[in-house]
């Protein structure tokens, strides 16, 4: 690990690192790439990430460069919605006998 990587990691731990946040409509996801020490570094790197997503046929790509501290690098909203729907049906089914 070089000094730049160590610095970026330290900034990430303090919540001061820069990240490339890419959201897509299809699939309905958010992706985080980083950490970067500066917004300029993040901006310079974003083209490669966009290219990768386009090669995977992602649609509705939107990009933001921001300071944040993501917990997950990829958030798949479609699978989360499905998980919530499944949870709701299980809870409703298990409680239906209690309200009859």
DOBA-939887 format. One record per atom (N, C-alpha, C, O): residue number from 1; residue in three letters; atom name; x, y, z. Coordinates in Angstrom, 2 decimals, always signed. Example, Ala and Ser with C-alpha at 12.3 -4.5 7.8 and 13.67 -1.06 7.14 Angstrom:
BEGIN
R num residu atome       u       v       w
R   1    ALA     N  +13.19   -5.69   +7.80
R   1    ALA    CA  +12.30   -4.50   +7.80
R   1    ALA     C  +13.20   -3.30   +7.80
R   1    ALA     O  +14.24   -3.32   +8.46
R   2    SER     N  +12.85   -2.25   +7.08
R   2    SER    CA  +13.67   -1.06   +7.14
R   2    SER     C  +12.90   +0.03   +7.87
R   2    SER     O  +13.41   +1.14   +8.04
REM end
This chain:
BEGIN
R num residu atome       u       v       w
R   1    UNK     N   +0.86   -1.17   +0.00
R   1    UNK    CA   +0.00   +0.00   +0.00
R   1    UNK     C   +0.90   +1.23   +0.00
R   1    UNK     O   +1.82   +1.34   +0.81
R   2    UNK     N   +0.63   +2.16   -0.92
R   2    UNK    CA   +1.46   +3.36   -0.99
R   2    UNK     C   +0.91   +4.46   -0.06
R   2    UNK     O   -0.14   +4.31   +0.55
R   3    UNK     N   +1.64   +5.55   +0.03
R   3    UNK    CA   +1.27   +6.64   +0.93
R   3    UNK     C   -0.09   +7.23   +0.55
R   3    UNK     O   -0.89   +7.56   +1.43
R   4    UNK     N   -0.35   +7.37   -0.75
R   4    UNK    CA   -1.63   +7.92   -1.20
R   4    UNK     C   -2.80   +7.05   -0.73
R   4    UNK     O   -3.82   +7.56   -0.29
R   5    UNK     N   -2.64   +5.72   -0.83
R   5    UNK    CA   -3.68   +4.80   -0.37
R   5    UNK     C   -3.88   +4.91   +1.14
R   5    UNK     O   -5.01   +4.88   +1.62
R   6    UNK     N   -2.79   +5.03   +1.88
R   6    UNK    CA   -2.89   +5.19   +3.33
R   6    UNK     C   -3.62   +6.48   +3.70
R   6    UNK     O   -4.46   +6.50   +4.60
R   7    UNK     N   -3.29   +7.56   +2.99
R   7    UNK    CA   -3.93   +8.85   +3.25
R   7    UNK     C   -5.43   +8.76   +2.94
R   7    UNK     O   -6.24   +9.25   +3.72
R   8    UNK     N   -5.78   +8.16   +1.82
R   8    UNK    CA   -7.20   +8.01   +1.45
R   8    UNK     C   -7.94   +7.17   +2.49
R   8    UNK     O   -9.08   +7.48   +2.84
R   9    UNK     N   -7.30   +6.12   +2.97
R   9    UNK    CA   -7.92   +5.28   +4.00
R   9    UNK     C   -8.12   +6.04   +5.30
R   9    UNK     O   -9.15   +5.90   +5.96
R  10    UNK     N   -7.14   +6.86   +5.67
R  10    UNK    CA   -7.26   +7.67   +6.89
R  10    UNK     C   -8.41   +8.67   +6.74
R  10    UNK     O   -9.18   +8.87   +7.67
R  11    UNK     N   -8.50   +9.30   +5.57
R  11    UNK    CA   -9.60  +10.24   +5.33
R  11    UNK     C  -10.95   +9.53   +5.39
R  11    UNK     O  -11.92  +10.08   +5.90
R  12    UNK     N  -11.00   +8.31   +4.87
R  12    UNK    CA  -12.24   +7.54   +4.92
R  12    UNK     C  -12.65   +7.29   +6.36
R  12    UNK     O  -13.82   +7.45   +6.72
R  13    UNK     N  -11.71   +6.89   +7.19
R  13    UNK    CA  -12.03   +6.61   +8.59
R  13    UNK     C  -12.58   +7.84   +9.29
R  13    UNK     O  -13.41   +7.73  +10.20
R  14    UNK     N  -12.13   +9.02   +8.88
R  14    UNK    CA  -12.59  +10.28   +9.49
R  14    UNK     C  -13.84  +10.81   +8.80
R  14    UNK     O  -14.38  +11.84   +9.21
R  15    UNK     N  -14.31  +10.12   +7.74
R  15    UNK    CA  -15.47  +10.58   +7.01
R  15    UNK     C  -15.18  +11.76   +6.11
R  15    UNK     O  -16.10  +12.49   +5.74
R  16    UNK     N  -13.92  +11.96   +5.74
R  16    UNK    CA  -13.52  +13.10   +4.92
R  16    UNK     C  -13.04  +12.71   +3.52
R  16    UNK     O  -12.57  +13.56   +2.77
R  17    UNK     N  -13.16  +11.45   +3.18
R  17    UNK    CA  -12.72  +10.99   +1.85
R  17    UNK     C  -13.78  +11.32   +0.81
R  17    UNK     O  -14.95  +11.51   +1.13
R  18    UNK     N  -13.34  +11.40   -0.43
R  18    UNK    CA  -14.22  +11.64   -1.56
R  18    UNK     C  -14.55  +10.32   -2.23
R  18    UNK     O  -13.70   +9.43   -2.31
R  19    UNK     N  -15.77  +10.20   -2.70
R  19    UNK    CA  -16.25   +8.99   -3.33
R  19    UNK     C  -16.98   +9.32   -4.62
R  19    UNK     O  -17.55  +10.40   -4.77
R  20    UNK     N  -16.94   +8.39   -5.55
R  20    UNK    CA  -17.77   +8.48   -6.74
R  20    UNK     C  -19.02   +7.66   -6.44
R  20    UNK     O  -18.93   +6.45   -6.20
R  21    UNK     N  -20.17   +8.32   -6.44
R  21    UNK    CA  -21.44   +7.63   -6.23
R  21    UNK     C  -22.14   +7.56   -7.59
R  21    UNK     O  -22.42   +8.58   -8.21
R  22    UNK     N  -22.41   +6.35   -8.03
R  22    UNK    CA  -23.11   +6.16   -9.30
R  22    UNK     C  -24.41   +5.43   -9.01
R  22    UNK     O  -24.42   +4.36   -8.40
R  23    UNK     N  -25.51   +6.04   -9.45
R  23    UNK    CA  -26.81   +5.40   -9.33
R  23    UNK     C  -27.29   +5.02  -10.72
R  23    UNK     O  -27.03   +5.72  -11.70
R  24    UNK     N  -27.99   +3.91  -10.79
R  24    UNK    CA  -28.53   +3.45  -12.07
R  24    UNK     C  -30.01   +3.12  -11.89
R  24    UNK     O  -30.44   +2.69  -10.82
R  25    UNK     N  -30.77   +3.34  -12.97
R  25    UNK    CA  -32.19   +2.99  -12.95
R  25    UNK     C  -32.40   +1.50  -13.18
R  25    UNK     O  -33.25   +0.87  -12.56
R  26    UNK     N  -31.60   +0.95  -14.10
R  26    UNK    CA  -31.66   -0.48  -14.41
R  26    UNK     C  -30.27   -1.03  -14.47
R  26    UNK     O  -29.54   -0.70  -15.41
R  27    UNK     N  -29.85   -1.84  -13.54
R  27    UNK    CA  -30.58   -2.22  -12.33
R  27    UNK     C  -30.71   -1.03  -11.39
R  27    UNK     O  -29.93   -0.08  -11.47
R  28    UNK     N  -31.67   -1.09  -10.51
R  28    UNK    CA  -31.90   +0.00   -9.56
R  28    UNK     C  -30.89   -0.15   -8.42
R  28    UNK     O  -31.14   -0.83   -7.42
R  29    UNK     N  -29.73   +0.50   -8.60
R  29    UNK    CA  -28.62   +0.33   -7.66
R  29    UNK     C  -27.89   +1.65   -7.41
R  29    UNK     O  -27.99   +2.60   -8.19
R  30    UNK     N  -27.15   +1.67   -6.32
R  30    UNK    CA  -26.16   +2.72   -6.05
R  30    UNK     C  -24.83   +2.02   -5.85
R  30    UNK     O  -24.73   +1.00   -5.16
R  31    UNK     N  -23.80   +2.58   -6.46
R  31    UNK    CA  -22.45   +2.03   -6.36
R  31    UNK     C  -21.53   +3.13   -5.80
R  31    UNK     O  -21.67   +4.30   -6.16
R  32    UNK     N  -20.62   +2.74   -4.94
R  32    UNK    CA  -19.65   +3.68   -4.39
R  32    UNK     C  -18.24   +3.21   -4.74
R  32    UNK     O  -17.89   +2.05   -4.53
R  33    UNK     N  -17.45   +4.13   -5.29
R  33    UNK    CA  -16.08   +3.84   -5.69
R  33    UNK     C  -15.17   +4.84   -4.98
R  33    UNK     O  -15.41   +6.04   -5.02
R  34    UNK     N  -14.14   +4.33   -4.35
R  34    UNK    CA  -13.21   +5.18   -3.62
R  34    UNK     C  -12.52   +4.37   -2.56
R  34    UNK     O  -12.49   +3.14   -2.66
R  35    UNK     N  -11.97   +4.98   -1.57
R  35    UNK    CA  -11.96   +6.42   -1.28
R  35    UNK     C  -10.86   +7.15   -2.06
R  35    UNK     O   -9.87   +6.55   -2.48
R  36    UNK     N  -11.07   +8.45   -2.23
R  36    UNK    CA  -10.11   +9.32   -2.89
R  36    UNK     C   -9.77  +10.46   -1.94
R  36    UNK     O  -10.61  +10.91   -1.16
R  37    UNK     N   -8.53  +10.94   -2.03
R  37    UNK    CA   -8.08  +12.03   -1.17
R  37    UNK     C   -8.66  +13.37   -1.60
R  37    UNK     O   -8.85  +14.26   -0.77
R  38    UNK     N   -8.95  +13.53   -2.90
R  38    UNK    CA   -9.47  +14.80   -3.39
R  38    UNK     C  -10.64  +14.56   -4.35
R  38    UNK     O  -10.77  +13.48   -4.93
R  39    UNK     N  -11.47  +15.58   -4.51
R  39    UNK    CA  -12.58  +15.50   -5.46
R  39    UNK     C  -12.05  +15.39   -6.89
R  39    UNK     O  -12.67  +14.74   -7.73
R  40    UNK     N  -10.91  +16.01   -7.16
R  40    UNK    CA  -10.32  +15.95   -8.50
R  40    UNK     C   -9.94  +14.51   -8.85
R  40    UNK     O  -10.21  +14.05   -9.96
R  41    UNK     N   -9.33  +13.79   -7.90
R  41    UNK    CA   -8.97  +12.39   -8.14
R  41    UNK     C  -10.21  +11.55   -8.42
R  41    UNK     O  -10.22  +10.72   -9.33
R  42    UNK     N  -11.25  +11.77   -7.65
R  42    UNK    CA  -12.49  +11.02   -7.83
R  42    UNK     C  -13.08  +11.32   -9.20
R  42    UNK     O  -13.53  +10.41   -9.91
R  43    UNK     N  -13.09  +12.59   -9.57
R  43    UNK    CA  -13.64  +13.00  -10.87
R  43    UNK     C  -12.86  +12.38  -12.02
R  43    UNK     O  -13.45  +11.97  -13.02
R  44    UNK     N  -11.54  +12.32  -11.89
R  44    UNK    CA  -10.71  +11.72  -12.94
R  44    UNK     C  -10.95  +10.22  -13.08
R  44    UNK     O  -10.79   +9.67  -14.17
R  45    UNK     N  -11.33   +9.56  -12.00
R  45    UNK    CA  -11.53   +8.11  -12.03
R  45    UNK     C  -12.92   +7.70  -12.49
R  45    UNK     O  -13.11   +6.55  -12.89
R  46    UNK     N  -13.88   +8.61  -12.44
R  46    UNK    CA  -15.28   +8.23  -12.69
R  46    UNK     C  -15.52   +7.65  -14.07
R  46    UNK     O  -16.38   +6.78  -14.22
R  47    UNK     N  -14.81   +8.10  -15.08
R  47    UNK    CA  -15.05   +7.63  -16.45
R  47    UNK     C  -14.88   +6.11  -16.56
R  47    UNK     O  -15.66   +5.46  -17.25
R  48    UNK     N  -13.89   +5.57  -15.89
R  48    UNK    CA  -13.67   +4.12  -15.94
R  48    UNK     C  -14.80   +3.34  -15.30
R  48    UNK     O  -15.18   +2.27  -15.78
R  49    UNK     N  -15.35   +3.87  -14.21
R  49    UNK    CA  -16.47   +3.20  -13.54
R  49    UNK     C  -17.72   +3.25  -14.41
R  49    UNK     O  -18.46   +2.27  -14.51
R  50    UNK     N  -17.96   +4.40  -15.03
R  50    UNK    CA  -19.12   +4.55  -15.92
R  50    UNK     C  -18.99   +3.58  -17.09
R  50    UNK     O  -19.95   +2.92  -17.47
R  51    UNK     N  -17.79   +3.51  -17.66
R  51    UNK    CA  -17.55   +2.61  -18.78
R  51    UNK     C  -17.86   +1.16  -18.40
R  51    UNK     O  -18.48   +0.42  -19.17
R  52    UNK     N  -17.42   +0.75  -17.23
R  52    UNK    CA  -17.68   -0.63  -16.77
R  52    UNK     C  -19.18   -0.89  -16.65
R  52    UNK     O  -19.66   -1.94  -17.08
R  53    UNK     N  -19.91   +0.05  -16.07
R  53    UNK    CA  -21.35   -0.14  -15.91
R  53    UNK     C  -22.07   -0.14  -17.25
R  53    UNK     O  -23.01   -0.91  -17.46
R  54    UNK     N  -21.63   +0.73  -18.16
R  54    UNK    CA  -22.23   +0.73  -19.50
R  54    UNK     C  -21.98   -0.58  -20.22
R  54    UNK     O  -22.85   -1.07  -20.93
R  55    UNK     N  -20.80   -1.16  -20.03
R  55    UNK    CA  -20.49   -2.45  -20.68
R  55    UNK     C  -21.35   -3.58  -20.10
R  55    UNK     O  -21.52   -4.62  -20.74
R  56    UNK     N  -21.89   -3.36  -18.90
R  56    UNK    CA  -22.80   -4.34  -18.28
R  56    UNK     C  -24.26   -3.98  -18.56
R  56    UNK     O  -25.17   -4.54  -17.95
R  57    UNK     N  -24.49   -3.04  -19.49
R  57    UNK    CA  -25.82   -2.61  -19.94
R  57    UNK     C  -26.63   -1.87  -18.89
R  57    UNK     O  -27.86   -1.89  -18.94
R  58    UNK     N  -25.97   -1.22  -17.96
R  58    UNK    CA  -26.69   -0.40  -16.98
R  58    UNK     C  -27.33   +0.77  -17.70
R  58    UNK     O  -26.77   +1.31  -18.66
R  59    UNK     N  -28.50   +1.17  -17.22
R  59    UNK    CA  -29.23   +2.28  -17.84
R  59    UNK     C  -29.57   +3.33  -16.80
R  59    UNK     O  -29.67   +3.04  -15.61
R  60    UNK     N  -29.74   +4.57  -17.26
R  60    UNK    CA  -30.10   +5.67  -16.37
R  60    UNK     C  -28.99   +6.00  -15.39
R  60    UNK     O  -29.24   +6.16  -14.19
R  61    UNK     N  -27.77   +6.10  -15.89
R  61    UNK    CA  -26.60   +6.32  -15.03
R  61    UNK     C  -26.51   +7.79  -14.62
R  61    UNK     O  -26.56   +8.69  -15.46
R  62    UNK     N  -26.38   +8.01  -13.30
R  62    UNK    CA  -26.17   +9.35  -12.75
R  62    UNK     C  -24.97   +9.29  -11.83
R  62    UNK     O  -24.79   +8.33  -11.09
R  63    UNK     N  -24.14  +10.35  -11.88
R  63    UNK    CA  -22.87  +10.34  -11.13
R  63    UNK     C  -22.81  +11.55  -10.21
R  63    UNK     O  -23.20  +12.66  -10.59
R  64    UNK     N  -22.30  +11.33   -9.01
R  64    UNK    CA  -22.04  +12.42   -8.07
R  64    UNK     C  -20.69  +12.16   -7.40
R  64    UNK     O  -20.35  +11.02   -7.07
R  65    UNK     N  -19.94  +13.23   -7.21
R  65    UNK    CA  -18.70  +13.16   -6.45
R  65    UNK     C  -19.03  +13.77   -5.08
R  65    UNK     O  -19.46  +14.92   -5.00
R  66    UNK     N  -18.82  +13.00   -4.02
R  66    UNK    CA  -19.22  +13.51   -2.71
R  66    UNK     C  -18.34  +12.98   -1.60
R  66    UNK     O  -17.71  +11.93   -1.71
R  67    UNK     N  -18.33  +13.74   -0.53
R  67    UNK    CA  -17.70  +13.27   +0.70
R  67    UNK     C  -18.75  +12.49   +1.46
R  67    UNK     O  -19.83  +13.00   +1.76
R  68    UNK     N  -18.43  +11.26   +1.76
R  68    UNK    CA  -19.35  +10.43   +2.51
R  68    UNK     C  -18.56   +9.26   +3.10
R  68    UNK     O  -17.35   +9.14   +2.90
R  69    UNK     N  -19.26   +8.42   +3.80
R  69    UNK    CA  -18.62   +7.24   +4.39
R  69    UNK     C  -19.56   +6.06   +4.18
R  69    UNK     O  -20.24   +5.62   +5.11
R  70    UNK     N  -19.59   +5.54   +2.94
R  70    UNK    CA  -20.54   +4.45   +2.66
R  70    UNK     C  -20.25   +3.20   +3.47
R  70    UNK     O  -19.10   +2.84   +3.72
R  71    UNK     N  -21.31   +2.55   +3.86
R  71    UNK    CA  -21.19   +1.30   +4.61
R  71    UNK     C  -21.16   +0.12   +3.65
R  71    UNK     O  -20.47   -0.87   +3.88
R  72    UNK     N  -21.92   +0.24   +2.55
R  72    UNK    CA  -21.94   -0.78   +1.51
R  72    UNK     C  -21.43   -0.16   +0.22
R  72    UNK     O  -21.71   +1.01   -0.06
R  73    UNK     N  -20.67   -0.91   -0.54
R  73    UNK    CA  -20.17   -0.41   -1.81
R  73    UNK     C  -21.22   -0.53   -2.91
R  73    UNK     O  -21.21   +0.25   -3.87
R  74    UNK     N  -22.12   -1.49   -2.79
R  74    UNK    CA  -23.21   -1.66   -3.75
R  74    UNK     C  -24.50   -1.83   -2.99
R  74    UNK     O  -24.60   -2.67   -2.09
R  75    UNK     N  -25.51   -1.04   -3.36
R  75    UNK    CA  -26.84   -1.17   -2.77
R  75    UNK     C  -27.79   -1.53   -3.90
R  75    UNK     O  -27.98   -0.74   -4.83
R  76    UNK     N  -28.37   -2.71   -3.82
R  76    UNK    CA  -29.31   -3.19   -4.84
R  76    UNK     C  -30.72   -2.98   -4.29
R  76    UNK     O  -31.21   -3.78   -3.49
R  77    UNK     N  -31.37   -1.92   -4.73
R  77    UNK    CA  -32.69   -1.58   -4.22
R  77    UNK     C  -33.74   -2.59   -4.63
R  77    UNK     O  -34.70   -2.82   -3.89
R  78    UNK     N  -33.59   -3.19   -5.81
R  78    UNK    CA  -34.55   -4.19   -6.26
R  78    UNK     C  -34.59   -5.38   -5.30
R  78    UNK     O  -35.67   -5.84   -4.94
R  79    UNK     N  -33.44   -5.87   -4.90
R  79    UNK    CA  -33.42   -7.03   -4.00
R  79    UNK     C  -33.88   -6.64   -2.60
R  79    UNK     O  -34.47   -7.46   -1.90
R  80    UNK     N  -33.62   -5.40   -2.18
R  80    UNK    CA  -34.11   -4.95   -0.87
R  80    UNK     C  -35.62   -4.85   -0.86
R  80    UNK     O  -36.27   -5.24   +0.12
R  81    UNK     N  -36.21   -4.33   -1.96
R  81    UNK    CA  -37.66   -4.23   -2.04
R  81    UNK     C  -38.29   -5.61   -2.03
R  81    UNK     O  -39.31   -5.83   -1.38
R  82    UNK     N  -37.68   -6.56   -2.74
R  82    UNK    CA  -38.18   -7.93   -2.76
R  82    UNK     C  -38.10   -8.54   -1.37
R  82    UNK     O  -39.03   -9.22   -0.93
R  83    UNK     N  -36.99   -8.28   -0.67
R  83    UNK    CA  -36.84   -8.81   +0.69
R  83    UNK     C  -37.89   -8.23   +1.61
R  83    UNK     O  -38.46   -8.95   +2.44
R  84    UNK     N  -38.17   -6.93   +1.49
R  84    UNK    CA  -39.20   -6.30   +2.33
R  84    UNK     C  -40.59   -6.85   +2.00
R  84    UNK     O  -41.39   -7.09   +2.91
R  85    UNK     N  -40.87   -7.04   +0.71
R  85    UNK    CA  -42.16   -7.59   +0.32
R  85    UNK     C  -42.32   -9.00   +0.90
R  85    UNK     O  -43.39   -9.34   +1.40
R  86    UNK     N  -41.28   -9.81   +0.82
R  86    UNK    CA  -41.33  -11.17   +1.36
R  86    UNK     C  -41.53  -11.12   +2.87
R  86    UNK     O  -42.31  -11.90   +3.41
R  87    UNK     N  -40.84  -10.22   +3.56
R  87    UNK    CA  -40.97  -10.09   +5.01
R  87    UNK     C  -42.40   -9.69   +5.37
R  87    UNK     O  -42.99  -10.25   +6.29
R  88    UNK     N  -42.95   -8.70   +4.63
R  88    UNK    CA  -44.32   -8.26   +4.90
R  88    UNK     C  -45.31   -9.41   +4.74
R  88    UNK     O  -46.21   -9.56   +5.57
R  89    UNK     N  -45.15  -10.24   +3.67
R  89    UNK    CA  -46.10  -11.33   +3.49
R  89    UNK     C  -45.97  -12.38   +4.59
R  89    UNK     O  -46.97  -12.96   +5.02
R  90    UNK     N  -44.76  -12.62   +5.05
R  90    UNK    CA  -44.56  -13.60   +6.13
R  90    UNK     C  -45.21  -13.09   +7.41
R  90    UNK     O  -45.90  -13.84   +8.11
R  91    UNK     N  -44.99  -11.80   +7.73
R  91    UNK    CA  -45.55  -11.23   +8.95
R  91    UNK     C  -47.08  -11.23   +8.87
R  91    UNK     O  -47.74  -11.60   +9.84
R  92    UNK     N  -47.65  -10.83   +7.74
R  92    UNK    CA  -49.11  -10.81   +7.59
R  92    UNK     C  -49.69  -12.21   +7.71
R  92    UNK     O  -50.72  -12.41   +8.35
R  93    UNK     N  -49.02  -13.18   +7.10
R  93    UNK    CA  -49.52  -14.55   +7.15
R  93    UNK     C  -49.47  -15.10   +8.57
R  93    UNK     O  -50.39  -15.79   +9.00
R  94    UNK     N  -48.41  -14.79   +9.29
R  94    UNK    CA  -48.26  -15.34  +10.65
R  94    UNK     C  -49.20  -14.64  +11.62
R  94    UNK     O  -49.57  -15.23  +12.64
R  95    UNK     N  -49.61  -13.41  +11.33
R  95    UNK    CA  -50.48  -12.69  +12.24
R  95    UNK     C  -51.95  -12.79  +11.84
R  95    UNK     O  -52.82  -12.39  +12.62
R  96    UNK     N  -52.25  -13.31  +10.67
R  96    UNK    CA  -53.64  -13.34  +10.20
R  96    UNK     C  -54.55  -14.13  +11.12
R  96    UNK     O  -55.71  -13.77  +11.28
R  97    UNK     N  -54.07  -15.18  +11.71
R  97    UNK    CA  -54.89  -15.99  +12.63
R  97    UNK     C  -55.20  -15.26  +13.91
R  97    UNK     O  -56.17  -15.60  +14.58
R  98    UNK     N  -54.41  -14.26  +14.27
R  98    UNK    CA  -54.62  -13.55  +15.53
R  98    UNK     C  -55.75  -12.51  +15.42
R  98    UNK     O  -56.27  -12.05  +16.44
R  99    UNK     N  -56.12  -12.16  +14.22
R  99    UNK    CA  -57.12  -11.10  +14.04
R  99    UNK     C  -58.44  -11.61  +13.51
R  99    UNK     O  -59.30  -10.81  +13.13
R 100    UNK     N  -58.64  -12.91  +13.46
R 100    UNK    CA  -59.88  -13.47  +12.93
R 100    UNK     C  -60.96  -13.44  +13.96
R 100    UNK     O  -62.08  -13.87  +13.68
REM end
